[in-house]
């Protein structure tokens, strides 16, 4: 680990190697046991890097801590991709969908904070979006609208409107989020392009039967 302190670029090289191996196994035809083994490998890398980030934070090396954040979250995305494929094979379609949405959201956060210009990362986001079109039926979503009464900052725990942190920006290896603690609900709508793809229609009623949207099985 000392080498990483002296040359943080080694972290990027290590990530590229780990990511290349994982992506070779991110195909529907790959054996489920092989994908499960790779998920475990990624979990260990994520755990080690998360512990390593604490050392950067303790030394107040913000750029390096932020780099670890992006690498860790990129590995989580790869893990989610593999988990999605595994859950499809296990006939757990709802969980598979949630893993895909998690991957899209997390990788979007990585892209917004990535300090370098790159086309390859955008290509990977397109890959995740293509999964949605090719592996799952068209989904319909709910969207809630309302007035935010109270919210706080995930970093300093202060009233969000009164703190100096910016939502979506990295600070010493952590992303600032707005945590809504009180909201007055005004309406719920059906939409095709929601802010949150986890909020989707799960079942429909046809001829008096309740049908699962993902599998078309009767509930």
C-alpha positions, 0 to 999 in steps of 0.5 A, spaced: 500 500 500 505 504 501 506 504 493 499 507 492 501 513 497 507 515 493 504 514 486 496 514 486 496 512 479 498 505 480 490 505 483 488 506 476 492 501 473 490 496 478 483 498 477 483 497 470 486 490 470 481 488 475 475 491 471 478 488 465 477 481 468 470 482 471 468 485 464 470 478 461 465 475 465 459 480 464 455 476 459 449 472 460 452 465 457 458 465 462 457 460 468 453 462 474 458 460 479 464 463 475 460 470 476 459 469 483 466 467 484 468 474 481 462 478 485 466 475 491 473 477 488 470 484 487 467 485 494 474 483 497 477 489 492 472 494 495 473 492 502 480 493 501 480 500 498 475 502 502 479 501 508 485 504 504 481 510 503 481 512 510 488 512 510 488 518 505 483 521 509 487 521 515 492 524 511 488 529 509 489 527 501 483 529 498 484 528 491 487 521 493 481 520 497 476 522 492 480 517 487 478 512 491 471 513 492 470 513 484 474 507 483 470 503 489 464 505 486 466 503 479 467 496 482 460 496 485 457 498 478 461 492 475 459 488 481 451 490 480 452 488 473 454 481 475 449 480 480 444 482 475 446 477 470 446 472 476 439 474 479 436 473 472 439 466 471 436 465 478 429 467 476 429 473 480 427 478 475 425 484 480 432 484 484 435 483 477 432 490 475 434 493 482 441 491 481 441 494 474 438 501 476 443 501 482 449 500 477 446 506 472 445 511 478 452 509 481 456 510 475 452 516 473 455 519 479 462 517 478 461 520 471 459 527 474 465 527 478 470 524 474 476 529 473 478 527 466 475 527 459 474 520 457 469 516 451 470 509 454 466 511 461 460 514 457 460 507 452 460 503 459 454 507 461 451 506 454 452 498 455 448 499 462 442 503 458 442 497 453 441 492 458 435 495 460 432 495 453 434 488 451 433 484 457 427 487 460 420 489 458 418 496 457 417 499 464 412 504 467 414 508 473 411 512 478 413 519 480 412 523 486 411 531 487 411 535 493 414 540 497 420 539 501 419 542 508 426 539 511 432 536 509 439 536 511 446 535 508 449 528 509 456 530 510 455 535 516 448 534 518 446 541 518 440 544 514 441 543 507 439 550 505 444 553 510 450 549 509 456 550 504 456 543 501 454 542 494 449 536 492 453 531 488 460 533 489 465 529 492 469 532 499 474 528 502 472 521 499 464 522 500 459 525 496 454 530 498 447 528 498 441 532 500 437 528 505 429 529 505 427 528 512 420 532 511 416 532 505 409 534 503 406 530 498 402 533 492 401 528 487 403 521 484 404 521 477 405 515 471 411 517 467 416 514 462 422 517 464 422 518 472 428 520 476 428 514 480 427 507 476 426 503 482 419 507 483 416 502 477 409 499 476 410 492 479 403 489 477 397 490 472 390 487 472 388 484 466 381 480 465 380 480 473 387 477 473 393 480 477 399 479 472 407 481 474 410 486 469 416 482 469 414 475 468 407 476 465 406 470 471 399 471 474 400 473 482 
